[in-house]
Amino acid sequence: MKKFNFAVLSVVFFSMLSLFSLHSLARELPDFTELVETQGPAVVNISTTHIIKRNARSQELPFDENDPAFELFRRFFPGQIPGMPGQQSPYEEPREYKNQSLGSGFIISADGYILTNAHVVDGADAVTVKLTDKREFKAKVLGADKRTDVALIKIEATHLPFSRLGDPQKLKVGEWVVAIGSPFGFDNTVTAGIVSAKGRSLAQENFVPFIQTDVPINPGNSGGPLINMRGEVVGINSQIYSRSGGFMGLSFAIPIDLAMEIQTQLKQKGRVSRGRMGVVIQEVDKDMAASFGLAKAQGALVSSVEKSAPADVAGILAGDIILKFDGKPVDESSELPRQVGAKKPGEKVPVQIWRKGKTLDVMVTMGQLPDDEALPVKQGRKSTEPPKANRLGLMLGPLSAEQKRTLGVPNGLVVENVTNGSARTGLRPGDILLSVIYQGAQVELKSVAQFNELISGIDKKEPITLLVRRGDVQTFVIIKGLSDK
């Protein structure tokens, strides 16, 4: 009897323990139902139509009349030869093709303003918005900013449900977030995950500090909201990192505070105005910092300055390291384009730079960033004297007067050839060496003999920093480990 009671008590105890554990687990896992019910109606499906017009007559055959294949094609497919007399060929008349695509968006005001991605509506001839209550509206694109991938569209409607906006600055890594959108055309699909990182910089995306998440995002999710557990939109889902074309655990969202700044300008004037300094910058790593005499890796290294640009007028030089912009530290170079772009053209901004072991303060009057920046530079040279390889394994020659004029530089050396042992430098024939960082100072290169003498006195374990120009790109290059030549 005692054994039976003990067994019964054991079963009851473990059953209660299991129920308690399940209850505790259920309490710990997030419940998204209320969030989706309240925020879902503000999310819309966006479909776009691109009309492509082609003149069918321009579709030429891959062979001419003298080719034997032409006669074969004429006999068996007479109506398909462009311009053939007596034939009603489909090639004779222009045709229109409709290309349709899907995306997402969300309503930010009851009178029909909607945020989405610029790439969702880019080049669209018609934009249709479908609400969760099945109503459909033709939308007008008020403006799209490709640099941040933000677009503002408008539908003629009132009393619409709209999203509550949150503060991305308060978002924490590890926090649960939800995405609502139309992946593959499946309206109001809900996916969830956590914030993986904040302030993420991506290649060719210098103006957005992305929110990285592991929320499943797929084609059609673009432009939809990223929502925190308080039901506030904290970002716009913009892109994924993928090697397969589908979701692989890395998705990126545009912070909503940045998106709202962009939409304000789009609403007012249909475009975005950004500040501009006219510099090309690069990251400062540990070796680069040591070369310039900085105590730690920080700031943005100026590799080139456009002539007559705001930075040039203010006295900023290639080789300067920008430490502060408008009083705010520049910890990484990727921060600077966003800080500069946020300023208005004509605004005066204090900039702190590091030059020759000292900090200097300059005032820069912001220019306006054009839609497309380009600095065309032509170069090319043949040496008249056979150069000899130096300690770096580089065969160098002086620039001609014509090359200096074309490149817009007073001095420099051209790389004529690179020996096998110098492949590790990353330099190649045609590169232009403009200066070298020597004992913390930037020394302009005027002759091959001068450069070879400078590097001859450097310890083989000490890295060398060179300012190199390749095509229209100018950058600092670190070379480690000299030979004993």
N, C-alpha and C positions, 0 to 999 in steps of 0.2 A: 504493500500500500504506500509506503514511504517513497519507494522508487518511482511508483506511478505518479505521485504528486510532484516529485522532483522533475520528472520528465515533462509534465504538463506545464509546470512553472518555467522550465527552460524554454519551451516552445513559445509561451506567451511573452517571455522576456525578449527573446530574439526577434519575435514579430514586431513588438513595440519599438525595438531598437532600429529595425529596418524601416518602419514607418517614419520614425523620427529622422533618420538619415535622409530619406527621400524628401521629407518635408523641408529639411534644412537645405538640401540641394535645390529644390524648387524655389526656395526663398533667395538663393544666391544667384540663380540664372535670371537674366533680365526678361521682362515681359514687354513686348513691343506692341501689343494689341491696341492699347489706348493711343499710343503715339501714331500708329498707322491710321486709326479711325479719325483722328483730329487733323493730321497733316496730309493724308492721302488725297483728299478732294482738291487740294491746291496744286497737285502735280498733274501736268498735262502731257499728252502725246503730240509730238510735232512731226508732220510729214511734209516733205518738200518735193517739188517737181522742178527738174532742170530740162529745158527744151533745147535739144541739140539739132541744129540745122546743117544738113550736108547736101552739097550739090552732087548728085549722083554721077553727072557727066565727068566729074573730076576723078572718079574711081577708075583709073587706067588699068588695062590688062598688063600682066607681068611679062608680056612679049610683044614684039611688033609684027607688022604684016609680012615681013620676010622670014619670020620664024615658022617652021613647019607646024608648030602647035597652033598657030593662028588659023590655018585652014581647017584643022581638026575641030577647033572651037567654033568656027563659023558654021560648019556642017551640022554639028550636033546641038549647039546652043545658039541658034541664029538671033534670038531676041535678046541676047545678053551682051552683044558687042556694042560699045558706046558709039553713037553717031552713025550706025549702019543704015543706009538708005532703005526705006520701005518697011522698017521694023518699028513697032511701038515698044521701044525698050524702056525698062524701068530706070535705066541710067539717064534718060532724057530729062527727067523732072526732079527738082530738089525734094528731099524728104525731111520730115521732122521726126525725131526720136525723143521720147520722154523717159528721162531717168529719174526714178523716185527713190527716196531714202527716208529713213525714220530716225527720230531722236526724241529727247525729252526736254522738259522745261518746268518751271514752277512760277505761279502767280505771286507777285510781290505787292500788288495793290488791288483793291476791290473794283477799280475802274479798268482793269484789263492789261496792265503792264506785266510782261513776262520776261524772266531771265533764262537764257540758254547759252550754249556754246556758239562761238562764231563759226566753227567748222560745220555746225549743224545746218546753218542757213546760208553758208557761203555760196554765192552764185545762183541761188534759187530764183526761179521765175515765179513760183507760187508757193506760199507757206500756209498750211492748214493746221489749226489747233483743235484737238478733240479733248473735251473735258470728261471727267469720270461719270457725269450724268448723260453722256452720249451726245451732247450738243457739239456742233462743229462750227468753227469760225474761220474766215479768211484773215490772216494776220499781215500786218505791215511791219517790215524790218526798219526800225528807227535808226539803227547803227550797229556796227560790229567792229570789234577791235581784235585783230589777229594776233597781236603781240601777247595779249593775255587770254585769248580765246573766249572772250565774253561778248555776248550779243543781247540787245534789248529789242523785243518785238511788242506789238500792241494789237489787241483785239477790241472790237466795239461791243462792250458788254458792261453791265453794272452789277453791283451787289454780289461779286464773285468771292468765293473763299480764297484766302491768301495766306502765305506762309509767315510764321513768326521767325524773325532773324536773331541769331545769337552772336556771341563774341568769340571768334576763333582763337584770340589770345588766351582765353581761359581754358581752352581745350587741352587735355592732358594725354600724353602718350599712354596707351593701354586702356583708354576710355572706350566704352561701347558706342558705336555709331551705326546708323541705318541709311541705306540708299533706296530710293523709290524711283522707278523709271520704267522704260519700255524695251528691255533687251529683246532683240530679235522680233520686235513688234508685239510682245506680250505686255499689254497695258497694266500699269500699276503693280509691277512685280516688286516685291520687297526682299532685300538681302541685307545681311548684317555682318559686322565684324568689329575690329578694334582699330584705333589710331596707332599706326606703326611708327610714324615719325612726323615731325613738324619742320617747316622751313626748308623743305627739300628742294634743291636746285637741280634742274634737268638741262641736258644739252640743248642749246638753241632756245631756251626758255628763261631768259635772264630777268624777266619782269614779274615773275610769280614765285612766291615762297610756298610751294605746294604742301598740302596735307597728304601724307602717305597713309594708306589704310590697307587692310587685307579684305575689305568688303568685295564680294564678287561683282565685277563690273564687266559688261559685255556690250557689243555693238547695239545701239539703241538706248543705252543708259546715259549716253553723253548729254550733258545739259541738265540732268536731273539733280535733285538736292541731296546733300549729305546732311543728316539730321542727328543731333545729339539726343541723349536720353530725356532731356527736358522738352523735347519737341521743337527745338530751335534749329533752323538751317544754319550750318556753320561753313558750308562749302558747296561748290558746283562740281559734280563729277565730270572730269575732263578727258582723262586718258589712262591707259594701262601700259605696263611694261610686259611685253610678251614676245616669245620666240615662235609661237605657234599661231598667233592671230587671235587666240582666245585668252580668257582670264588665267593667270598663273600665280595669283597671290599678291600682286603689286598693282595698286590702283592709286590715282592721284586726283586730288580735288583742289580747285581754286578757292582760297579763303573768301568768305562772303563779304568781309569788310572791304577787301580790295575790289571785289566785283561790284559792290555798291558805289564805290568811288568812280569806277569806270562807267557804270550806267548813268550816273548823274551827268557826266559830260556827254554821253551819247544822247541822253534825253534833251539836253540843252542845245547841242550843236551838231549831233550826228557823228562826231569824231572825237578823238582823244588827243589832247596836247600834252607833250612831255618835255621836260627839261633835257638839255644836252650839253656835255662838256667838250666832246671831240677828242676823246682819248681811247686808246686800246689798252686794256689791262690784262693782267694774268695773276694767278695765285702765287702767294709767297709761302714756300715750304721752308723747312728747317735749314737746308743748305743755302737757299737763297737769302734767308734772313741773316745767316752768318756772313755771307759775302758782303752784304750791305751794312754790317755792323749793328743789326737789330738784336735786342736781347731775346726776342721770341718771334715765332712766325705769326705775323698779323698784317693787316692792311691789304691794299691792292697795288701791285707794281705796275707803273705806267711804262708800257713797252714802246708806245709811239704817241705823238701828239699831232693832230691835224693842223696844218698851217692856217693861221688867222681864226682858228676856232676859239671858243671861250676860254678853254684851258691854256691855249697858247698866249692869248692876250693877257691872262692873269699871271703868266710867267712859269707855268708848270712845264717841266722838262721830262723827256724820256729818261728813265732811271729813278725818278722820284717815286716814293711809296706813299700813297694816300692813307693816312692813319685815322683821320676823322673827317666827316662830312656833315656840315651844319651842326657841329658840336657832338655828333653821335659817333662812337667808335666804329670803325670798319674792321670787324674781326676777320671776315673772309671777303675775298674779291667779289664773290657772287652777290654780296649785299649791295655793292655800290650802284650797279645799274638801276636797281629798284629805288634806291634813295635819290638818285639823280632824276630818274623818270617821274618821280612824284612831285618834283618842283615845277613851277610855272615858268615859261619862257620870260626872260627879263628880270627874274628874281635874283637878288644878290645873296650868295651863300658863302660862309666862311669855310675854308678847307685847310686842314693841317696836313703837311707833308713831311717826309723824312728825306733829307738830302745831305750827303757827305757827313753823316754822323750827328746831324742836328735836326731839330724840328723847326719848321717854318710855317707861318700862317699867311695864306693868301685869300683874296676875295674874288670869287668867280661869279660873273654875271651869266646866268643860264641862257643858252640858245634854245632853239626848238628842234626836236628830233624829227627829221623828215621821215616819210613813209619808207624809203629805201635808201640806206647809206651805201655808198660805194666809193672807193678810192682807187681808181685805175692807175696802175703803175706798170710801165714796160721796162724790161731789163734784158740783158744778154751781152755777153762779152767773149772775146777770144784773146788770149794772151799772146803777145808777140815774143815773149821770152819764156823758155821752158822753166817753170818754177821747181823749187826743191821742197821736199816734204819737211815740215818742222817737227817739233817735239810732239805735237798732237796728231801727226800723220796727215796734216793738211798741206796741200800745195796751193799757195796763195799768190795773187797778183794785185796790182793797184787798179783802181777804177779810172777809166778814161774821163776826160772832161765832159764828153757827151753823156756818159752814163751818170755822172754826178748831176748833170742838168736834168736828165730824164727822171732820175730817182728823187731829186730835190734834196740831196745830201751834200755837205761840204767835203766829206772824206769817207773812206771805207776801203775794205779789201774784198776781193771776190775769190771764192773757193774755186780753183781751177780743177783740182782733182782730190780724191780721198783715197789713201792707201788702205789696204785690207785691215791693218791694225787699228785704223781710225773709225771703223764702221760703228763702234759703240758710241761715238759722239752724236750720231743722228744727223750730222751735217751732210750735205750733198753738193756736187758741182753746181755752180750758179748762185749759191747762197752768198749774201753780202754780210760781212762782219763789220759792224759800225763802231762798237766800243767794247771794252773789257773792264770788269770791276777789279781794280787792283788796290790792295790795302785799304779797302772800304770806300774808295773813290772811283768814279766812273771816268775812264780814260778813253778819249777819242782815238781811233786807229787811223794813222796817217800814212804809214808805210809798213811794208812787210818786215823790214829790219827792226823797226820799233816794236812790233808785236812779238816777233821771235825773241827779242831781248827781254821783254817783259815776262814771258812765260818761262824763259830759261832760269829765272831766279826764283821760281815758285816750287815749293816742296811737292814731290810727286804724289803725296797723300792729300794735298790740299785741292779742293774743287775749284774750277775756274768758271766764272759767269761771263757769258758773251751776249751782246745784243746783236741779234741776227735778223736779217730781212730776207724773206723768201716770197717772191711775187709781191702782192700788196699787203702781206702780213708781216708784222714786226714783233719779235718776241725775245725774251731773255732765255738763254739755254745754259743749263748747268752741265759741265763736263767733269767727270770724276776720274781720278787715277791717271796721272801722266806717265809716259815712258821715261826712261833714263837717257834718252838720246841727247 
